[in-house]
Amino acid sequence: MKKSPRWIKSTRQEAQSCDTKMPWERGARRQAMIAQRLEASESTAKITLPPMPEGVFLAASA
């Protein structure tokens, strides 16, 4: 096995320690929050959210 450059090791360590939620990980909760905000707005123009693509699984965590 070839030796990995040092930058790859540090990049992997940084990626593993990252705790930022990606959009596909917070999808259901985020869509619910946006829908609630849109319903509460006083605007006459209503915006609807597009359906989630098929095969995308959302992790709903509180």
N, CA, C and O atoms as a CHARMM CRD file, in Angstrom:
* protein
*
  248
    1    1 MET  N      0.83700  -1.17700   0.00000 PROA 1      0.00000
    2    1 MET  CA     0.00000   0.00000   0.00000 PROA 1      0.00000
    3    1 MET  C      0.88700   1.24700   0.00000 PROA 1      0.00000
    4    1 MET  O      1.88600   1.31900   0.71600 PROA 1      0.00000
    5    2 LYS  N      0.49800   2.22500  -0.82000 PROA 2      0.00000
    6    2 LYS  CA     1.27800   3.45500  -0.90600 PROA 2      0.00000
    7    2 LYS  C      1.03200   4.32700   0.31700 PROA 2      0.00000
    8    2 LYS  O     -0.02300   4.25700   0.94800 PROA 2      0.00000
    9    3 LYS  N      2.00100   5.13100   0.63300 PROA 3      0.00000
   10    3 LYS  CA     1.84100   6.07900   1.73300 PROA 3      0.00000
   11    3 LYS  C      0.92500   7.20600   1.28500 PROA 3      0.00000
   12    3 LYS  O      1.04000   7.70700   0.16600 PROA 3      0.00000
   13    4 SER  N      0.02800   7.59400   2.15700 PROA 4      0.00000
   14    4 SER  CA    -0.86600   8.71800   1.86500 PROA 4      0.00000
   15    4 SER  C     -0.15300  10.01700   2.21200 PROA 4      0.00000
   16    4 SER  O      0.54600  10.10000   3.22200 PROA 4      0.00000
   17    5 PRO  N     -0.33100  11.01500   1.38100 PROA 5      0.00000
   18    5 PRO  CA     0.22300  12.31700   1.74600 PROA 5      0.00000
   19    5 PRO  C     -0.40600  12.82300   3.04300 PROA 5      0.00000
   20    5 PRO  O     -1.53400  12.46100   3.37700 PROA 5      0.00000
   21    6 ARG  N      0.31700  13.64500   3.75200 PROA 6      0.00000
   22    6 ARG  CA    -0.16300  14.15700   5.04000 PROA 6      0.00000
   23    6 ARG  C     -1.46900  14.92000   4.91900 PROA 6      0.00000
   24    6 ARG  O     -2.30600  14.85200   5.81900 PROA 6      0.00000
   25    7 TRP  N     -1.66000  15.64500   3.82600 PROA 7      0.00000
   26    7 TRP  CA    -2.86200  16.45500   3.69200 PROA 7      0.00000
   27    7 TRP  C     -4.10800  15.58900   3.61400 PROA 7      0.00000
   28    7 TRP  O     -5.18100  16.01300   4.04300 PROA 7      0.00000
   29    8 ILE  N     -3.98200  14.37200   3.06900 PROA 8      0.00000
   30    8 ILE  CA    -5.13800  13.47500   3.00500 PROA 8      0.00000
   31    8 ILE  C     -5.52400  13.03800   4.41400 PROA 8      0.00000
   32    8 ILE  O     -6.70800  12.99800   4.75000 PROA 8      0.00000
   33    9 LYS  N     -4.54200  12.71500   5.23100 PROA 9      0.00000
   34    9 LYS  CA    -4.82400  12.29600   6.60300 PROA 9      0.00000
   35    9 LYS  C     -5.51400  13.40600   7.37800 PROA 9      0.00000
   36    9 LYS  O     -6.50400  13.16200   8.06800 PROA 9      0.00000
   37   10 SER  N     -4.99900  14.62100   7.26900 PROA 10     0.00000
   38   10 SER  CA    -5.60500  15.72700   8.01200 PROA 10     0.00000
   39   10 SER  C     -6.98900  16.06600   7.47200 PROA 10     0.00000
   40   10 SER  O     -7.87300  16.45700   8.23400 PROA 10     0.00000
   41   11 THR  N     -7.18200  15.92000   6.17500 PROA 11     0.00000
   42   11 THR  CA    -8.49100  16.17700   5.58400 PROA 11     0.00000
   43   11 THR  C     -9.50000  15.15100   6.06400 PROA 11     0.00000
   44   11 THR  O    -10.63400  15.51000   6.38300 PROA 11     0.00000
   45   12 ARG  N     -9.11900  13.89800   6.12400 PROA 12     0.00000
   46   12 ARG  CA   -10.01100  12.83900   6.62400 PROA 12     0.00000
   47   12 ARG  C    -10.36100  13.07500   8.08800 PROA 12     0.00000
   48   12 ARG  O    -11.51600  12.91200   8.48200 PROA 12     0.00000
   49   13 GLN  N     -9.38800  13.45100   8.88900 PROA 13     0.00000
   50   13 GLN  CA    -9.65300  13.71200  10.30200 PROA 13     0.00000
   51   13 GLN  C    -10.62700  14.87300  10.46200 PROA 13     0.00000
   52   13 GLN  O    -11.54200  14.81600  11.28300 PROA 13     0.00000
   53   14 GLU  N    -10.42800  15.92000   9.67900 PROA 14     0.00000
   54   14 GLU  CA   -11.30400  17.08700   9.75400 PROA 14     0.00000
   55   14 GLU  C    -12.72200  16.72700   9.29800 PROA 14     0.00000
   56   14 GLU  O    -13.69400  17.19000   9.89400 PROA 14     0.00000
   57   15 ALA  N    -12.85000  15.91600   8.26100 PROA 15     0.00000
   58   15 ALA  CA   -14.16700  15.50700   7.77100 PROA 15     0.00000
   59   15 ALA  C    -14.89800  14.65800   8.80600 PROA 15     0.00000
   60   15 ALA  O    -16.11300  14.78900   8.95700 PROA 15     0.00000
   61   16 GLN  N    -14.19800  13.80900   9.50800 PROA 16     0.00000
   62   16 GLN  CA   -14.81800  12.96800  10.53200 PROA 16     0.00000
   63   16 GLN  C    -15.25800  13.78700  11.73800 PROA 16     0.00000
   64   16 GLN  O    -16.23500  13.43200  12.39800 PROA 16     0.00000
   65   17 SER  N    -14.56300  14.86500  12.03300 PROA 17     0.00000
   66   17 SER  CA   -14.92100  15.67800  13.19200 PROA 17     0.00000
   67   17 SER  C    -15.98900  16.72100  12.86000 PROA 17     0.00000
   68   17 SER  O    -16.48900  17.39300  13.76200 PROA 17     0.00000
   69   18 CYS  N    -16.34000  16.86400  11.59900 PROA 18     0.00000
   70   18 CYS  CA   -17.33100  17.85600  11.18200 PROA 18     0.00000
   71   18 CYS  C    -18.71500  17.43600  11.66800 PROA 18     0.00000
   72   18 CYS  O    -19.12800  16.29500  11.45900 PROA 18     0.00000
   73   19 ASP  N    -19.43700  18.35800  12.31800 PROA 19     0.00000
   74   19 ASP  CA   -20.77300  18.03900  12.81800 PROA 19     0.00000
   75   19 ASP  C    -21.86400  18.89400  12.15800 PROA 19     0.00000
   76   19 ASP  O    -22.98700  18.96100  12.65900 PROA 19     0.00000
   77   20 THR  N    -21.54000  19.53800  11.04900 PROA 20     0.00000
   78   20 THR  CA   -22.51500  20.33700  10.31500 PROA 20     0.00000
   79   20 THR  C    -23.46700  19.40600   9.57900 PROA 20     0.00000
   80   20 THR  O    -23.03200  18.48100   8.89400 PROA 20     0.00000
   81   21 LYS  N    -24.76600  19.65200   9.72200 PROA 21     0.00000
   82   21 LYS  CA   -25.77000  18.83500   9.05300 PROA 21     0.00000
   83   21 LYS  C    -25.88300  19.26000   7.59100 PROA 21     0.00000
   84   21 LYS  O    -25.99100  20.44800   7.28600 PROA 21     0.00000
   85   22 MET  N    -25.85800  18.30100   6.71200 PROA 22     0.00000
   86   22 MET  CA   -26.03900  18.56400   5.29700 PROA 22     0.00000
   87   22 MET  C    -27.53900  18.71100   5.01000 PROA 22     0.00000
   88   22 MET  O    -28.36400  18.20100   5.76800 PROA 22     0.00000
   89   23 PRO  N    -27.89500  19.40000   3.92700 PROA 23     0.00000
   90   23 PRO  CA   -29.31700  19.61100   3.63700 PROA 23     0.00000
   91   23 PRO  C    -30.13100  18.31900   3.55300 PROA 23     0.00000
   92   23 PRO  O    -31.28400  18.30200   3.98500 PROA 23     0.00000
   93   24 TRP  N    -29.57400  17.25500   3.01800 PROA 24     0.00000
   94   24 TRP  CA   -30.32400  16.00900   2.90500 PROA 24     0.00000
   95   24 TRP  C    -30.48700  15.30800   4.25100 PROA 24     0.00000
   96   24 TRP  O    -31.32700  14.41700   4.37200 PROA 24     0.00000
   97   25 GLU  N    -29.71300  15.68300   5.25900 PROA 25     0.00000
   98   25 GLU  CA   -29.84200  15.10000   6.58400 PROA 25     0.00000
   99   25 GLU  C    -30.90100  15.81200   7.42600 PROA 25     0.00000
  100   25 GLU  O    -31.44400  15.22200   8.36100 PROA 25     0.00000
  101   26 ARG  N    -31.19600  17.05500   7.10900 PROA 26     0.00000
  102   26 ARG  CA   -32.15400  17.82000   7.89700 PROA 26     0.00000
  103   26 ARG  C    -33.39900  18.15000   7.09000 PROA 26     0.00000
  104   26 ARG  O    -34.14600  19.06200   7.44600 PROA 26     0.00000
  105   27 GLY  N    -33.62800  17.42500   6.01900 PROA 27     0.00000
  106   27 GLY  CA   -34.68300  17.74200   5.05900 PROA 27     0.00000
  107   27 GLY  C    -36.09200  17.83000   5.60600 PROA 27     0.00000
  108   27 GLY  O    -36.75700  18.84600   5.40200 PROA 27     0.00000
  109   28 ALA  N    -36.57700  16.79700   6.30100 PROA 28     0.00000
  110   28 ALA  CA   -37.96900  16.78000   6.74500 PROA 28     0.00000
  111   28 ALA  C    -38.23500  17.89200   7.76000 PROA 28     0.00000
  112   28 ALA  O    -39.24000  18.59600   7.66200 PROA 28     0.00000
  113   29 ARG  N    -37.34500  18.04900   8.72200 PROA 29     0.00000
  114   29 ARG  CA   -37.51700  19.07700   9.73800 PROA 29     0.00000
  115   29 ARG  C    -37.43300  20.46700   9.11600 PROA 29     0.00000
  116   29 ARG  O    -38.19100  21.36700   9.47800 PROA 29     0.00000
  117   30 ARG  N    -36.51100  20.63300   8.18600 PROA 30     0.00000
  118   30 ARG  CA   -36.33500  21.93400   7.53000 PROA 30     0.00000
  119   30 ARG  C    -37.55200  22.28700   6.68100 PROA 30     0.00000
  120   30 ARG  O    -38.01200  23.42900   6.69000 PROA 30     0.00000
  121   31 GLN  N    -38.07600  21.29400   5.94000 PROA 31     0.00000
  122   31 GLN  CA   -39.25700  21.55700   5.11900 PROA 31     0.00000
  123   31 GLN  C    -40.46000  21.92100   5.98600 PROA 31     0.00000
  124   31 GLN  O    -41.25300  22.78600   5.61100 PROA 31     0.00000
  125   32 ALA  N    -40.60300  21.27600   7.12900 PROA 32     0.00000
  126   32 ALA  CA   -41.70700  21.59200   8.03400 PROA 32     0.00000
  127   32 ALA  C    -41.57800  23.02300   8.55700 PROA 32     0.00000
  128   32 ALA  O    -42.57100  23.74400   8.65600 PROA 32     0.00000
  129   33 MET  N    -40.35400  23.42900   8.89100 PROA 33     0.00000
  130   33 MET  CA   -40.13200  24.78200   9.39200 PROA 33     0.00000
  131   33 MET  C    -40.44300  25.81800   8.30600 PROA 33     0.00000
  132   33 MET  O    -41.07900  26.83300   8.58500 PROA 33     0.00000
  133   34 ILE  N    -40.00300  25.56900   7.08200 PROA 34     0.00000
  134   34 ILE  CA   -40.25500  26.49700   5.97500 PROA 34     0.00000
  135   34 ILE  C    -41.75000  26.56900   5.68800 PROA 34     0.00000
  136   34 ILE  O    -42.28200  27.65600   5.46100 PROA 34     0.00000
  137   35 ALA  N    -42.43300  25.42500   5.69500 PROA 35     0.00000
  138   35 ALA  CA   -43.87500  25.41200   5.43600 PROA 35     0.00000
  139   35 ALA  C    -44.61300  26.20500   6.50700 PROA 35     0.00000
  140   35 ALA  O    -45.54900  26.94300   6.19900 PROA 35     0.00000
  141   36 GLN  N    -44.20000  26.05700   7.75600 PROA 36     0.00000
  142   36 GLN  CA   -44.83600  26.79100   8.85500 PROA 36     0.00000
  143   36 GLN  C    -44.61200  28.29600   8.69100 PROA 36     0.00000
  144   36 GLN  O    -45.52300  29.09200   8.91900 PROA 36     0.00000
  145   37 ARG  N    -43.41700  28.67400   8.30100 PROA 37     0.00000
  146   37 ARG  CA   -43.10900  30.09500   8.10000 PROA 37     0.00000
  147   37 ARG  C    -43.92900  30.66500   6.94000 PROA 37     0.00000
  148   37 ARG  O    -44.40600  31.79700   7.01400 PROA 37     0.00000
  149   38 LEU  N    -44.09200  29.88000   5.87000 PROA 38     0.00000
  150   38 LEU  CA   -44.86800  30.35400   4.72300 PROA 38     0.00000
  151   38 LEU  C    -46.34200  30.50200   5.08300 PROA 38     0.00000
  152   38 LEU  O    -46.99600  31.44000   4.62500 PROA 38     0.00000
  153   39 GLU  N    -46.87200  29.59600   5.89100 PROA 39     0.00000
  154   39 GLU  CA   -48.27300  29.68500   6.31100 PROA 39     0.00000
  155   39 GLU  C    -48.50400  30.90000   7.20900 PROA 39     0.00000
  156   39 GLU  O    -49.57100  31.51200   7.16500 PROA 39     0.00000
  157   40 ALA  N    -47.51900  31.24500   8.01300 PROA 40     0.00000
  158   40 ALA  CA   -47.66800  32.36100   8.94500 PROA 40     0.00000
  159   40 ALA  C    -47.47100  33.71800   8.27300 PROA 40     0.00000
  160   40 ALA  O    -47.84400  34.74800   8.83600 PROA 40     0.00000
  161   41 SER  N    -46.89500  33.72600   7.08600 PROA 41     0.00000
  162   41 SER  CA   -46.62600  35.01100   6.43400 PROA 41     0.00000
  163   41 SER  C    -47.92600  35.66200   5.96800 PROA 41     0.00000
  164   41 SER  O    -48.91400  34.98300   5.69300 PROA 41     0.00000
  165   42 GLU  N    -47.90400  36.96700   5.88700 PROA 42     0.00000
  166   42 GLU  CA   -49.08600  37.72400   5.48500 PROA 42     0.00000
  167   42 GLU  C    -49.08800  38.02900   3.99200 PROA 42     0.00000
  168   42 GLU  O    -49.93600  38.78600   3.51900 PROA 42     0.00000
  169   43 SER  N    -48.18400  37.47100   3.27000 PROA 43     0.00000
  170   43 SER  CA   -48.08500  37.72000   1.83600 PROA 43     0.00000
  171   43 SER  C    -49.27200  37.09000   1.11300 PROA 43     0.00000
  172   43 SER  O    -49.76600  36.03500   1.51100 PROA 43     0.00000
  173   44 THR  N    -49.72200  37.74900   0.04400 PROA 44     0.00000
  174   44 THR  CA   -50.83200  37.19300  -0.73700 PROA 44     0.00000
  175   44 THR  C    -50.34000  36.12100  -1.69300 PROA 44     0.00000
  176   44 THR  O    -51.11200  35.25000  -2.09400 PROA 44     0.00000
  177   45 ALA  N    -49.08100  36.17100  -2.06100 PROA 45     0.00000
  178   45 ALA  CA   -48.50700  35.15000  -2.94300 PROA 45     0.00000
  179   45 ALA  C    -48.01200  33.99600  -2.07900 PROA 45     0.00000
  180   45 ALA  O    -47.18300  34.19300  -1.19000 PROA 45     0.00000
  181   46 LYS  N    -48.51200  32.81200  -2.33500 PROA 46     0.00000
  182   46 LYS  CA   -48.09900  31.63700  -1.57200 PROA 46     0.00000
  183   46 LYS  C    -47.11400  30.81500  -2.39100 PROA 46     0.00000
  184   46 LYS  O    -47.27300  30.65100  -3.60000 PROA 46     0.00000
  185   47 ILE  N    -46.11900  30.31500  -1.72700 PROA 47     0.00000
  186   47 ILE  CA   -45.08300  29.50100  -2.36200 PROA 47     0.00000
  187   47 ILE  C    -45.25200  28.08000  -1.85000 PROA 47     0.00000
  188   47 ILE  O    -45.43500  27.86200  -0.65300 PROA 47     0.00000
  189   48 THR  N    -45.19200  27.13400  -2.74400 PROA 48     0.00000
  190   48 THR  CA   -45.27100  25.73800  -2.31600 PROA 48     0.00000
  191   48 THR  C    -43.89900  25.10300  -2.45000 PROA 48     0.00000
  192   48 THR  O    -43.10600  25.48700  -3.31000 PROA 48     0.00000
  193   49 LEU  N    -43.63100  24.14900  -1.61500 PROA 49     0.00000
  194   49 LEU  CA   -42.35200  23.44200  -1.65900 PROA 49     0.00000
  195   49 LEU  C    -42.44800  22.27800  -2.63400 PROA 49     0.00000
  196   49 LEU  O    -43.46900  21.59200  -2.67600 PROA 49     0.00000
  197   50 PRO  N    -41.40000  22.04700  -3.41500 PROA 50     0.00000
  198   50 PRO  CA   -41.44000  20.92100  -4.34300 PROA 50     0.00000
  199   50 PRO  C    -41.35800  19.60400  -3.57000 PROA 50     0.00000
  200   50 PRO  O    -40.80000  19.56600  -2.47300 PROA 50     0.00000
  201   51 PRO  N    -41.90400  18.53300  -4.12900 PROA 51     0.00000
  202   51 PRO  CA   -41.79700  17.24300  -3.45200 PROA 51     0.00000
  203   51 PRO  C    -40.34900  16.75800  -3.45800 PROA 51     0.00000
  204   51 PRO  O    -39.56900  17.09900  -4.34700 PROA 51     0.00000
  205   52 MET  N    -40.01100  15.96600  -2.46400 PROA 52     0.00000
  206   52 MET  CA   -38.66200  15.41100  -2.39500 PROA 52     0.00000
  207   52 MET  C    -38.49200  14.37300  -3.49600 PROA 52     0.00000
  208   52 MET  O    -39.44300  13.66100  -3.81600 PROA 52     0.00000
  209   53 PRO  N    -37.30100  14.27100  -4.08200 PROA 53     0.00000
  210   53 PRO  CA   -37.06200  13.27700  -5.13400 PROA 53     0.00000
  211   53 PRO  C    -37.23900  11.85900  -4.60400 PROA 53     0.00000
  212   53 PRO  O    -37.00700  11.58300  -3.42700 PROA 53     0.00000
  213   54 GLU  N    -37.64900  10.98100  -5.48400 PROA 54     0.00000
  214   54 GLU  CA   -37.83300   9.58900  -5.09200 PROA 54     0.00000
  215   54 GLU  C    -36.48800   8.97100  -4.71900 PROA 54     0.00000
  216   54 GLU  O    -35.47100   9.24500  -5.35600 PROA 54     0.00000
  217   55 GLY  N    -36.49300   8.16300  -3.71300 PROA 55     0.00000
  218   55 GLY  CA   -35.26200   7.48300  -3.29400 PROA 55     0.00000
  219   55 GLY  C    -34.45500   8.25600  -2.28100 PROA 55     0.00000
  220   55 GLY  O    -33.44900   7.74900  -1.78500 PROA 55     0.00000
  221   56 VAL  N    -34.86800   9.48000  -1.95600 PROA 56     0.00000
  222   56 VAL  CA   -34.15900  10.26600  -0.96100 PROA 56     0.00000
  223   56 VAL  C    -34.79500   9.98900   0.39500 PROA 56     0.00000
  224   56 VAL  O    -35.99800  10.18300   0.57200 PROA 56     0.00000
  225   57 PHE  N    -34.00500   9.54400   1.33200 PROA 57     0.00000
  226   57 PHE  CA   -34.50600   9.24800   2.66400 PROA 57     0.00000
  227   57 PHE  C    -34.09100  10.36500   3.59800 PROA 57     0.00000
  228   57 PHE  O    -32.91900  10.73700   3.64500 PROA 57     0.00000
  229   58 LEU  N    -35.02500  10.89000   4.32600 PROA 58     0.00000
  230   58 LEU  CA   -34.75400  11.99700   5.21600 PROA 58     0.00000
  231   58 LEU  C    -34.67800  11.50600   6.64600 PROA 58     0.00000
  232   58 LEU  O    -35.52700  10.73500   7.09400 PROA 58     0.00000
  233   59 ALA  N    -33.67600  11.94600   7.35000 PROA 59     0.00000
  234   59 ALA  CA   -33.52500  11.60400   8.76100 PROA 59     0.00000
  235   59 ALA  C    -34.22200  12.69400   9.56100 PROA 59     0.00000
  236   59 ALA  O    -33.74800  13.82900   9.61800 PROA 59     0.00000
  237   60 ALA  N    -35.32600  12.35600  10.16900 PROA 60     0.00000
  238   60 ALA  CA   -36.07200  13.32500  10.98100 PROA 60     0.00000
  239   60 ALA  C    -35.64300  13.16500  12.41900 PROA 60     0.00000
  240   60 ALA  O    -36.06800  12.23900  13.11000 PROA 60     0.00000
  241   61 SER  N    -34.79400  14.07800  12.86800 PROA 61     0.00000
  242   61 SER  CA   -34.34100  14.02900  14.25400 PROA 61     0.00000
  243   61 SER  C    -34.67000  15.34800  14.92100 PROA 61     0.00000
  244   61 SER  O    -34.64200  16.40500  14.29200 PROA 61     0.00000
  245   62 ALA  N    -34.97700  15.27200  16.17800 PROA 62     0.00000
  246   62 ALA  CA   -35.34900  16.49800  16.90200 PROA 62     0.00000
  247   62 ALA  C    -34.20700  17.04300  17.68100 PROA 62     0.00000
  248   62 ALA  O    -34.34700  18.06900  18.34700 PROA 62     0.00000
